[in-house]
């Protein structure tokens, strides 16, 4: 028969402040960047890819939408939500 022995670490020994610290540090770094007026390139790229993914006005792949937005200012403004689409 197998026996299960308890672990030396108990929930009572965990400090919630230490567990939450890394997430708080990441959030403060991002908020610092936003307040300084700059965003990390990864964040900007993720936002733009999500905007292109959500766009349903063109049935194209995301790289093709990206290229089309680079060539056509009207489409870029539509994806960014700056002005309505004029067809």
Buried (B, 14 or more C-beta within 10 A) or exposed (E): EEEEEEEEEEEEEEEEEEEEEEEEEEEEEEEEEEEEEEBEEEEEEEEBBEBBEEBEEBEEEEEEBBEBBEEEEEBBBBBEEEEEEEE
